[in-house]
């Protein structure tokens, strides 16, 4: 978590952008992403040069003596952050605008520049030389401060802090999933070293980052001390798609700052025929867009066969089933309407998950979880693709608290069901004897089928009524008369004091 001096420096940098005229948080984060790309390209090149020198290996810098930019030939060293950050403001601005940005955007073919493929349509929006000079100086201070910290994930935390400043929902219902909810979902899934993990609506790549962090924390030796597993982790394990190019750049940078060298983060309309991935992934983690509505013509026909609908939340569930390989697992967030909607499409997708595959859990979350972005009630679904059924009993959990207040402030509170959810899901056998009046319980699939595949917890939860005994009416009336007499006496005393 970002605190103290580093937080202050980041806030000061944000203020420089804000006062300079860039007031859209997405624009600010995007411009900072570009500049971090440029800084890190220089740092990575310098590190490789030192490593090769120590090992006596040949090394060719990406910043060659002469670099061709358009029709110009320029000195490559001037494109390095460590060089141009000392230039006067006007010269630095010219170098950045005329040389550095075109140079980065044309590094596509170089495998050493994984950063560059997310820069192809980058636009430099810093308006003045003075503002750029302030930004570069502030960023140098932030990197110096991070170098002093023992926390190896300081850069990842920095990026998470920047992303927390995104406080507006997208037009199709995209909004940032709270980090602790993402972490809960990942811990419920317990990713393995050989996973192929996908988020088909990845946004800022929060789910993919959390999965990578889980593997670093819980499977470190298995992943990083095995050459094949490490290569898989760095290059093939994580896949994300999104239709917002700004989000793609931010999401890719988010992965890179968390140590994944070459994430596969691509522009793709996941619900259309642009997405050929079928039966490929072993784990899907997602919070797909809610409340979106599409034309049938834009949706892949094999998804419409599962449930003919224009609703994105239903189509994404059908997509998850198609993209998972047999035995693949999914945990995703859905709006409450998916659980109990009575339309043909709602029932069709629930039937497919329950009878065609194996539904394991429905975790109902309180409506305040996504505040201040939205007050929508949501649930987490967990299911496994089998292709031939397998649902036996479904585990329901009624989450009442997530460690934060459920108002717009979302202040930390002591009440938190998340540790209990993770512990109970890890030992479902112990849930067998739980009554329907408890916070969690199991429901046989036959009962769910008999209720039109309704998955709302209120359909199965039993409310326990406790009798309350009140005193007889005569006793209550006697108490009221006594209180009336006492009031009268006190009023008389008050009148005497006032001389009335």
C-alpha positions in Angstrom: 0.0 0.0 0.0 1.3 3.5 -0.9 1.8 5.6 2.2 3.8 8.5 3.5 6.3 10.4 1.4 5.8 8.3 -1.8 2.0 8.9 -1.7 2.7 12.6 -1.2 5.0 12.6 -4.3 2.5 10.8 -6.4 -0.3 13.2 -5.4 2.0 16.1 -6.2 2.6 14.7 -9.7 -1.1 14.2 -10.2 -1.6 17.9 -9.2 0.9 18.9 -11.9 -1.2 17.2 -14.6 -4.4 18.6 -13.1 -3.3 22.2 -12.9 -1.7 21.9 -16.4 -5.1 21.2 -18.0 -5.2 17.4 -18.1 -8.2 16.7 -15.8 -9.5 13.4 -17.1 -8.1 10.7 -14.8 -7.8 8.3 -17.8 -5.7 10.8 -19.7 -3.4 11.4 -16.7 -2.8 7.7 -16.2 -2.3 7.1 -19.9 0.3 9.9 -20.1 2.1 8.6 -17.0 2.0 5.1 -18.5 3.8 6.4 -21.6 6.5 8.1 -19.5 6.9 5.1 -17.3 7.4 3.0 -20.5 10.1 5.4 -21.6 11.8 5.4 -18.2 11.7 1.6 -17.9 13.0 1.1 -21.4 16.2 3.0 -20.5 16.5 1.3 -17.1 16.1 -2.2 -18.7 18.6 -1.4 -21.4 21.2 -0.2 -18.8 20.6 -3.3 -16.6 21.1 -5.7 -19.6 24.3 -3.8 -20.5 25.7 -4.3 -17.0 24.7 -8.0 -17.0 26.4 -8.6 -20.3 29.5 -6.8 -19.2 29.7 -8.9 -16.1 29.3 -12.1 -18.1 31.5 -11.1 -20.9 28.7 -11.4 -23.5 28.2 -9.1 -26.5 25.5 -6.5 -26.1 23.8 -4.2 -28.5 21.9 -1.3 -27.0 18.4 -0.5 -28.2 19.7 3.1 -28.2 22.3 2.7 -30.9 24.8 5.4 -31.9 22.6 6.4 -34.7 18.8 5.9 -34.8 16.7 6.5 -37.9 13.5 8.5 -37.0 11.5 9.3 -40.2 13.9 11.1 -42.5 16.2 12.1 -39.6 19.2 10.3 -38.2 19.7 11.2 -34.5 22.1 10.3 -31.7 20.4 7.4 -29.9 21.7 8.3 -26.5 19.6 11.5 -26.6 16.5 9.3 -26.5 17.4 7.8 -23.1 15.5 9.1 -20.1 18.8 9.3 -18.1 20.2 11.7 -20.7 17.3 13.9 -21.8 16.0 14.5 -18.3 18.9 16.9 -17.8 18.0 19.0 -20.9 16.5 22.5 -20.7 12.7 22.4 -20.7 12.3 23.5 -24.3 14.9 21.1 -25.7 13.5 18.2 -23.6 10.0 18.9 -24.9 11.3 18.9 -28.6 13.2 15.7 -28.0 10.2 14.0 -26.4 7.7 15.1 -29.0 9.8 14.8 -32.2 12.1 11.9 -31.4 11.3 9.8 -28.3 7.6 9.2 -29.0 8.1 8.3 -32.7 11.1 6.1 -31.7 9.1 4.1 -29.1 6.1 3.7 -31.5 8.4 2.2 -34.2 10.0 -0.4 -32.0 7.3 -3.0 -32.8 9.6 -5.6 -34.4 12.1 -5.6 -31.6 11.5 -8.4 -29.2 13.5 -6.5 -26.6 10.8 -3.9 -26.5 7.7 -5.6 -25.4 6.6 -2.2 -24.1 6.4 -0.8 -27.6 3.5 -2.8 -29.0 1.1 -1.0 -26.7 2.5 2.4 -27.9 1.6 2.2 -31.6 -1.2 4.8 -31.4 0.1 6.8 -28.5 -0.6 10.5 -28.5 1.6 12.9 -26.5 -0.7 15.2 -24.7 1.6 17.2 -22.3 0.8 20.7 -23.5 3.9 22.8 -22.5 7.7 22.4 -22.0 7.5 23.7 -18.4 4.9 21.2 -17.5 6.9 18.3 -19.0 10.0 19.5 -17.1 8.0 19.4 -13.8 6.6 16.0 -14.6 10.0 14.4 -15.4 11.5 15.9 -12.2 8.6 14.6 -10.1 8.9 11.2 -11.7 12.6 11.1 -10.9 11.8 11.8 -7.3 9.2 9.0 -7.3 11.6 6.4 -8.7 14.3 7.5 -6.2 11.8 7.1 -3.3 10.8 3.6 -4.6 14.4 2.6 -4.8 14.7 3.2 -1.0 11.8 0.9 -0.2 12.4 -2.7 0.8 9.0 -3.6 -0.6 9.8 -5.2 -4.0 6.3 -4.5 -5.3 6.4 -0.8 -4.7 6.0 -0.1 -8.4 2.9 -2.4 -8.6 1.5 -0.6 -5.6 2.2 2.8 -7.2 0.2 1.7 -10.2 -2.7 0.4 -8.1 -2.8 3.7 -6.3 -3.0 5.5 -9.7 -5.8 3.2 -10.8 -7.7 3.9 -7.6 -8.2 7.4 -8.9 -10.4 6.1 -11.7 -13.8 6.9 -10.2 -16.1 7.0 -13.1 -18.0 4.1 -14.7 -17.9 3.4 -18.4 -20.9 3.7 -20.7 -21.4 0.0 -20.8 -21.2 -0.5 -17.1 -17.4 -1.0 -16.8 -16.1 0.0 -13.4 -13.1 -1.0 -11.4 -13.6 -4.1 -9.3 -12.4 -3.5 -5.7 -9.0 -5.0 -5.1 -10.0 -7.1 -2.0 -12.9 -8.6 -4.0 -10.5 -9.6 -6.8 -8.1 -11.1 -4.3 -10.9 -13.1 -2.7 -11.9 -14.6 -6.0 -8.3 -15.5 -6.9 -7.8 -17.1 -3.5 -11.0 -19.1 -4.0 -9.5 -20.5 -7.2 -6.0 -21.1 -6.0 -4.2 -20.8 -9.4 -1.6 -23.4 -10.3 1.8 -23.0 -12.1 0.5 -24.6 -15.3 -2.7 -22.5 -15.7 -3.8 -20.6 -18.8 -5.6 -17.7 -17.3 -7.9 -15.3 -19.2 -10.0 -12.2 -18.5 -12.0 -11.5 -21.7 -13.0 -8.0 -20.4 -9.7 -7.2 -18.6 -9.8 -3.4 -18.2 -6.8 -2.5 -16.1 -5.9 -6.2 -15.7 -6.7 -6.3 -12.0 -7.7 -10.0 -12.0 -4.6 -11.0 -14.0 -2.3 -9.0 -11.7 -3.9 -10.6 -8.6 -3.5 -14.1 -10.1 0.2 -13.3 -10.8 0.6 -12.0 -7.2 -1.0 -15.2 -5.8 1.5 -17.4 -7.7 4.4 -15.3 -6.5 3.3 -15.6 -2.9 2.0 -19.3 -2.8 3.8 -21.1 -5.7 7.1 -19.2 -5.8 9.5 -22.2 -5.9 7.3 -24.0 -8.4 7.0 -21.1 -10.8 10.3 -19.2 -10.5 12.8 -22.0 -9.8 11.6 -24.0 -12.9 12.8 -22.7 -16.2 9.8 -24.0 -18.2 7.2 -22.7 -15.6 8.9 -19.3 -15.4 8.8 -18.9 -19.2 5.2 -19.9 -19.2 4.5 -17.4 -16.4 6.3 -14.5 -18.2 4.9 -15.2 -21.8 1.9 -17.5 -22.1 0.0 -17.8 -18.8 -1.9 -14.5 -18.9 -4.3 -13.4 -21.6 -6.6 -10.3 -21.5 -8.9 -8.7 -24.0 -10.6 -5.3 -24.1 -12.1 -2.9 -26.5 -10.7 0.3 -25.0 -7.2 1.0 -26.2 -6.4 3.3 -23.3 -7.4 0.5 -20.9 -5.2 -1.9 -22.9 -2.1 0.2 -22.4 -2.9 0.7 -18.7 -3.6 -2.9 -18.2 -0.4 -4.0 -20.0 1.7 -1.6 -17.9 -0.1 -2.8 -14.8 1.1 -6.4 -15.6 4.6 -5.3 -16.4 5.0 -3.3 -13.2 4.0 -6.5 -11.3 6.8 -8.5 -13.0 5.1 -10.2 -16.0 7.4 -9.4 -18.8 5.3 -10.2 -21.9 1.5 -10.3 -21.1 -0.8 -11.1 -24.0 -3.1 -8.1 -23.6 -4.9 -7.5 -26.9 -7.6 -5.3 -28.5 -10.5 -7.7 -29.2 -14.3 -7.7 -29.1 -14.6 -10.9 -27.0 -18.3 -11.5 -27.9 -17.8 -11.2 -31.7 -16.4 -13.5 -34.3 -13.1 -11.6 -33.7 -12.6 -14.0 -30.8 -11.8 -17.5 -32.1 -10.6 -18.8 -28.7 -12.6 -21.9 -27.8 -11.8 -24.6 -25.3 -8.4 -23.1 -24.6 -8.2 -21.7 -21.0 -8.0 -23.5 -17.7 -9.1 -20.5 -15.6 -11.3 -17.5 -16.3 -11.4 -14.6 -13.8 -13.7 -11.8 -14.8 -16.1 -9.0 -14.0 -17.8 -8.5 -17.4 -19.7 -5.3 -18.4 -23.3 -5.1 -17.0 -26.3 -3.4 -18.6 -24.8 -3.4 -22.0 -27.0 -4.3 -25.0 -25.7 -5.4 -28.4 -27.1 -6.1 -31.8 -27.4 -9.8 -32.8 -25.3 -9.1 -35.9 -22.2 -8.3 -33.8 -22.4 -11.4 -31.6 -20.8 -14.7 -32.4 -23.4 -17.2 -33.5 -22.3 -20.0 -31.3 -23.0 -17.8 -28.2 -26.5 -17.0 -29.4 -27.1 -20.8 -29.6 -26.6 -21.0 -25.9 -28.8 -18.1 -25.1 -30.3 -15.7 -27.7 -30.1 -12.4 -26.0 -28.7 -8.9 -26.4 -27.7 -8.6 -22.7 -23.9 -8.6 -22.3 -23.9 -10.2 -18.8 -25.6 -13.3 -20.2 -23.5 -13.5 -23.4 -20.3 -13.3 -21.4 -21.4 -16.3 -19.3 -22.0 -18.2 -22.5 -18.6 -17.0 -23.7 -16.8 -18.2 -20.6 -18.2 -21.7 -21.1 -17.0 -21.7 -24.7 -13.5 -20.4 -23.9 -12.9 -22.9 -21.1 -11.4 -26.3 -21.9 -13.0 -29.3 -20.2 -12.1 -29.2 -16.5 -11.5 -25.4 -16.7 -12.9 -23.3 -13.9 -14.5 -19.8 -13.8 -15.2 -17.3 -11.1 -17.0 -14.2 -12.3 -19.1 -11.4 -11.0 -22.7 -11.1 -12.2 -25.6 -8.6 -11.4 -28.3 -10.1 -9.3 -30.7 -10.2 -12.2 -28.7 -13.0 -13.7 -29.6 -15.2 -10.7 -33.4 -14.9 -10.9 -34.3 -13.3 -14.2 -37.3 -15.0 -15.7 -36.7 -14.4 -19.5 -36.0 -17.4 -21.7 -32.3 -16.3 -22.1 -31.8 -16.0 -18.3 -33.2 -19.5 -17.7 -31.2 -20.9 -20.6 -27.8 -19.8 -19.4 -28.5 -20.9 -15.8 -29.7 -24.3 -17.1 -26.6 -24.7 -19.2 -24.3 -23.9 -16.2 -26.3 -26.1 -13.8 -27.3 -29.1 -16.0 -24.6 -29.0 -18.7 -21.7 -28.2 -16.4 -21.0 -28.1 -12.7 -22.0 -25.0 -10.7 -20.2 -25.0 -7.4 -21.0 -21.7 -5.5 -23.1 -18.6 -5.5 -21.8 -15.8 -3.2 -24.2 -13.0 -2.8 -22.5 -9.6 -2.2 -24.1 -6.5 -0.6 -25.0 -3.7 -2.9 -22.4 -1.3 -1.4 -19.5 -3.3 -2.6 -19.1 -1.3 -5.8 -19.7 2.2 -4.3 -19.0 4.9 -5.1 -19.0 3.7 -8.7 -22.4 2.0 -8.5 -25.0 0.6 -6.1 -25.8 -2.5 -8.0 -26.3 -5.8 -6.2 -24.0 -8.5 -7.4 -22.9 -12.1 -6.8 -19.9 -14.3 -7.5 -20.5 -17.4 -9.5 -18.0 -20.3 -9.4 -18.4 -23.1 -11.9 -16.4 -25.8 -13.8 -16.8 -26.7 -17.4 -17.6 -30.4 -17.8 -19.7 -30.5 -20.9 -21.9 -33.3 -19.4 -23.3 -31.9 -16.1 -22.1 -32.8 -12.7 -23.8 -30.3 -10.4 -24.7 -32.1 -7.2 -25.1 -29.5 -4.5 -24.6 -25.7 -4.8 -23.0 -23.7 -2.0 -24.7 -20.4 -1.2 -23.1 -17.7 1.0 -24.8 -14.5 2.1 -21.9 -12.0 2.4 -23.0 -9.1 4.7 -19.7 -7.3 5.1 -16.4 -7.0 3.2 -14.3 -5.1 5.6 -15.5 -1.7 4.5 -18.5 0.5 5.1 -21.2 0.0 2.5 -21.7 3.7 1.9 -20.0 6.0 -0.6 -17.0 6.6 1.8 -16.1 2.9 2.0 -14.2 3.4 5.2 -12.4 0.3 6.8 -14.6 -1.5 9.4 -13.9 -4.6 11.5 -16.8 -6.7 10.1 -15.5 -8.9 7.2 -16.9 -12.1 5.8 -14.2 -12.7 3.2 -11.8 -14.8 5.4 -14.8 -17.0 6.4 -15.9 -17.4 2.7 -12.4 -18.6 1.7 -12.1 -21.0 4.7 -15.6 -22.5 4.1 -15.2 -22.9 0.4 -12.0 -24.8 1.0 -13.9 -27.3 3.1 -17.4 -27.7 1.6 -17.8 -31.1 3.2 -18.2 -29.4 6.6 -21.1 -27.4 5.2 -23.3 -30.4 4.9 -25.0 -30.0 8.3 -25.6 -26.2 8.0 -29.2 -25.1 8.4 -30.8 -22.7 5.9 -31.0 -20.1 8.7 -27.1 -19.9 8.7 -25.0 -17.5 6.6 -23.9 -20.3 4.3 -25.5 -23.7 3.3 -25.7 -26.3 0.5 -28.8 -26.7 -1.7 -29.4 -29.9 -3.8 -29.5 -29.4 -7.5 -33.0 -31.0 -7.7 -34.4 -28.2 -5.6 -32.8 -25.6 -7.8 -34.1 -27.2 -11.0 -37.6 -27.4 -9.4 -37.4 -23.6 -8.9 -36.8 -22.8 -12.6 -33.0 -22.7 -11.9 -33.4 -19.7 -9.6 -30.1 -18.9 -7.9 -31.0 -16.1 -5.6 -30.1 -16.9 -2.0 -33.4 -15.6 -0.7 -35.2 -18.4 -2.6 -33.6 -21.0 -0.3 -32.6 -19.1 2.9 -35.0 -19.5 5.8 -35.6 -16.6 8.1 -35.6 -17.4 11.8 -38.3 -15.5 13.7 -37.8 -15.1 17.4 -40.9 -14.5 19.5 -40.9 -11.2 21.5 -43.0 -10.9 24.6 -44.5 -7.6 25.5 -46.0 -6.6 28.9 -49.9 -6.5 29.1 -51.7 -3.4 27.9 -52.8 -2.5 31.5 -49.2 -2.5 32.7 -48.1 -0.2 29.8 -51.0 2.2 30.5 -50.0 2.4 34.2 -46.4 3.3 33.2 -47.7 6.0 30.9 -49.9 7.5 33.7 -47.0 7.5 36.1 -44.8 9.2 33.5 -47.6 11.8 32.9 -47.7 12.6 36.6 -44.0 13.0 36.8 -44.0 15.4 33.9 -46.8 17.4 35.6 -44.8 17.7 38.8 -41.7 18.8 37.0 -43.7 21.4 35.0 -45.1 22.9 38.3 -41.6 23.2 39.7 -40.5 24.9 36.5 -43.4 27.4 36.7 -42.5 28.2 40.3 -38.8 28.9 39.4 -40.0 31.2 36.6 -42.5 33.0 38.9 -45.4 32.1 36.8 
